[in-house]
Amino acid sequence: MTPTPPDPRLVAQADLLNPSFGTRLRRYFLTGLVIAAPLAITASVTWWFVNFVDGLVKPLIPAAYWPDTHLPYPIPGFGLIIGLIGLTLLGFMTANLVGRTLIDAGEAILNRMPVIRGLYKGVKQVFETIFSQSGTSFRKVGMVQFPQPGMWSIVFIAQEAAPEIAGRLPDGDEQIGVFLPCTPNPTTGFFFYLPRREVVELSISVEDGAKLIMSAGLIQPGAVAPKGPLRPPATPPAAA
């Protein structure tokens, strides 16, 4: 009896058991790249942010108080530390009556300036909405059918439409605003209103949604590697 040749799909390839020098070298390079690239990008962004804040804050401080003046080498982050202390003190002053009175007086002066008034109110409203602890803006992730029915896109759910906006919309259902970010830069995209029934809410965080968008779907939220061997699905019982 002639023996049956083994299935080539079940035979381990030689290059997998004994990889060549080039294969090992390429594997080591890719492993080092995966480890070093995120560290390098994070360090570069952090260094740029520290220098950016230093360039804004240090000119406001007399040079006699700079550590660079008394040391032979520059000290990065001095402006950042002073900025954090200053913002904390400003928040502390605003929490009491005297500080609040001064802030109200300054805002009253800005409200009398035609151009600066609109700019200040708009920027202040954006920051209050983003950093509000009790707000619901961009606290949820959902999906909508875009750009055509049957195609689903990830969106960040904003607040409900204001009465003056909802009253102008033809659909009588409850309208909600959503922000549809673009890949790989989630800071750009489209904002539009649509009925709430057309939004499918997801039980994932905004951070996971941003990772999903920036990675173009490569980093899935809650993805866990399977433990142990895969098992085939159970065969449903035959009908009697």
DAVENUR-V117759 format. One record per residue. N is the residue number from 1. PHI is phi in radians with two decimals (none if undefined). OMEGA is omega in degrees with one decimal (none if undefined). D_CENTER is the distance of its C-alpha to the mean C-alpha in whole Angstrom. Layout:
n->{N;N}
phi->{PHI;PHI}
omega->{OMEGA;OMEGA}
d_center->{D_CENTER;D_CENTER}
This chain:
n->{1;2;3;4;5;6;7;8;9;10;11;12;13;14;15;16;17;18;19;20;21;22;23;24;25;26;27;28;29;30;31;32;33;34;35;36;37;38;39;40;41;42;43;44;45;46;47;48;49;50;51;52;53;54;55;56;57;58;59;60;61;62;63;64;65;66;67;68;69;70;71;72;73;74;75;76;77;78;79;80;81;82;83;84;85;86;87;88;89;90;91;92;93;94;95;96;97;98;99;100;101;102;103;104;105;106;107;108;109;110;111;112;113;114;115;116;117;118;119;120;121;122;123;124;125;126;127;128;129;130;131;132;133;134;135;136;137;138;139;140;141;142;143;144;145;146;147;148;149;150;151;152;153;154;155;156;157;158;159;160;161;162;163;164;165;166;167;168;169;170;171;172;173;174;175;176;177;178;179;180;181;182;183;184;185;186;187;188;189;190;191;192;193;194;195;196;197;198;199;200;201;202;203;204;205;206;207;208;209;210;211;212;213;214;215;216;217;218;219;220;221;222;223;224;225;226;227;228;229;230;231;232;233;234;235;236;237;238;239;240}
phi->{none;-1.33;-1.17;-1.36;-1.13;-1.17;-1.15;-1.07;-1.28;-1.70;-1.64;-1.18;-1.25;-1.16;-1.25;-1.44;-1.39;-2.25;-1.13;-1.28;-1.12;-1.13;-1.13;-1.12;-1.11;-1.14;-1.13;-1.14;-1.14;-1.14;-1.12;-1.13;-1.16;-1.09;-1.41;-1.44;-1.08;-1.07;-1.13;-1.16;-1.16;-1.10;-1.14;-1.16;-1.15;-1.12;-1.10;-1.13;-1.14;-1.10;-1.16;-1.14;-1.17;-1.04;-1.16;-1.48;-1.60;-1.04;-1.09;-1.43;-1.90;-0.98;-1.09;-1.16;-1.68;-1.32;-1.13;-1.10;-1.23;-1.83;-2.11;-1.32;-2.41;-1.26;-1.99;-1.25;1.69;-1.12;-1.14;-1.14;-1.12;-1.12;-1.12;-1.12;-1.12;-1.11;-1.15;-1.13;-1.11;-1.12;-1.13;-1.15;-1.16;-1.17;-1.27;-1.83;-1.17;-1.15;-1.13;-1.15;-1.11;-1.14;-1.13;-1.10;-1.14;-1.15;-1.18;-1.13;-1.19;-1.17;-1.20;-1.63;-1.66;-1.02;-1.44;-1.18;-1.05;-1.15;-1.13;-1.13;-1.13;-1.16;-1.15;-1.12;-1.16;-1.12;-1.16;-1.13;-1.24;-1.21;-1.68;-1.24;-1.40;-1.81;-1.31;-2.01;-1.23;0.92;-1.81;-2.29;-2.09;-2.53;-2.32;-2.33;-1.44;-2.71;-1.51;-2.61;-0.99;1.66;-1.92;-1.86;-2.17;-1.38;-2.34;-1.77;-1.45;-1.76;-1.54;-1.20;-1.16;-1.11;-0.99;-1.22;-1.52;-1.10;-1.20;-1.58;-1.44;-1.21;-1.29;-1.41;-1.28;-1.17;-1.74;-2.40;-1.58;-2.32;-1.99;-1.78;-1.37;-1.77;-1.73;-1.70;-1.84;-1.30;-1.45;-2.04;2.88;-2.23;-2.08;-2.69;-1.83;-2.75;-1.07;-1.06;-1.16;-1.60;-1.83;-1.77;-1.32;-1.96;-1.61;-2.20;-1.38;-1.12;-1.11;-1.13;-1.12;-1.16;-1.10;-1.09;-1.31;-1.15;-1.58;1.00;1.53;-1.31;-1.76;-1.51;-1.20;1.22;-1.31;-2.13;-1.15;-1.15;-1.78;1.53;-1.23;-1.30;-2.03;-1.21;-1.11;-1.17;-1.37;-1.11;-1.11;-1.22;-1.21;-1.21}
omega->{-178.1;179.9;179.4;179.4;-179.1;177.5;-179.0;179.3;-178.7;-179.5;-179.5;178.7;-177.7;-178.0;175.9;179.3;-179.9;-178.6;179.0;-179.6;178.7;178.5;178.1;-179.7;178.0;178.3;178.4;-179.4;-179.9;177.1;177.4;178.6;179.4;-179.7;-172.1;-174.6;177.6;178.4;-178.7;179.9;178.2;179.0;-179.6;179.7;178.9;179.6;178.6;-178.7;179.4;179.3;179.3;178.9;177.1;179.2;178.2;-171.6;-173.6;176.9;178.8;-177.9;176.7;-177.1;-179.8;-179.0;178.4;173.3;179.8;-178.2;-175.3;-179.7;-178.9;-178.3;-178.6;178.6;178.3;177.4;-179.9;178.1;178.4;178.8;179.1;178.5;178.1;178.1;-179.8;178.5;177.8;177.5;178.1;176.5;177.3;179.4;-179.0;-177.3;179.6;-173.4;-176.9;179.9;178.8;177.7;178.1;178.6;178.6;178.5;178.3;178.1;177.9;177.9;179.8;-179.0;178.7;178.3;-171.3;-174.5;-176.7;-178.6;180.0;179.0;-178.4;-179.2;-179.8;180.0;179.6;-179.9;178.6;-179.1;178.1;179.2;-177.1;-173.6;178.2;179.9;-177.7;-178.8;-180.0;-177.5;177.1;172.9;-176.9;177.8;180.0;177.4;175.3;178.1;-177.7;7.4;177.4;179.8;-177.8;176.9;-173.9;180.0;178.0;178.7;171.1;-174.0;178.4;-177.4;176.8;179.9;177.6;-177.8;-179.0;176.1;-179.0;179.9;179.8;-178.1;-175.6;-177.3;-178.2;-179.6;177.6;-177.6;-179.9;179.4;178.3;176.3;-179.2;-177.5;178.8;177.3;3.1;-177.4;-176.3;178.2;176.2;-179.6;-175.8;175.5;-179.6;176.9;176.2;-179.6;-177.9;-178.3;179.8;179.7;176.8;-179.0;179.4;179.6;175.5;-178.6;177.7;178.5;177.8;176.7;178.1;176.8;179.2;-178.6;-177.0;-179.7;-179.0;176.4;-179.1;179.1;-177.8;178.6;176.8;179.9;-179.8;179.6;-179.5;178.9;179.2;-177.6;178.3;-179.9;178.7;179.5;-178.9;179.5;-178.8;-179.9;-179.5;-179.6;-179.5;none}
d_center->{65;63;60;57;54;51;48;46;43;44;45;42;42;44;41;39;41;42;40;41;40;38;36;36;35;32;31;31;29;26;26;26;23;21;21;21;19;16;18;19;16;14;18;18;15;16;19;19;17;20;22;21;21;25;26;25;26;29;31;32;33;37;37;40;37;35;35;35;39;40;39;39;36;33;30;27;24;27;26;23;25;27;24;22;26;27;24;25;28;27;26;29;31;29;30;34;36;37;34;33;36;35;32;33;36;33;32;35;36;33;33;37;35;35;32;30;30;28;25;25;25;22;20;21;20;17;16;18;16;13;14;17;17;19;18;16;14;11;12;12;12;15;17;19;22;21;22;26;27;26;23;20;16;13;12;11;14;15;18;22;24;26;30;31;28;29;32;32;31;33;32;33;30;28;25;21;19;16;13;13;10;12;12;11;9;7;8;12;13;16;17;20;22;23;25;24;26;24;20;20;18;16;16;13;10;7;5;8;8;5;7;10;9;8;11;13;14;15;13;14;13;16;18;21;24;27;30;33;35;34;36;38;37;40;43;43;47;49;51;54}
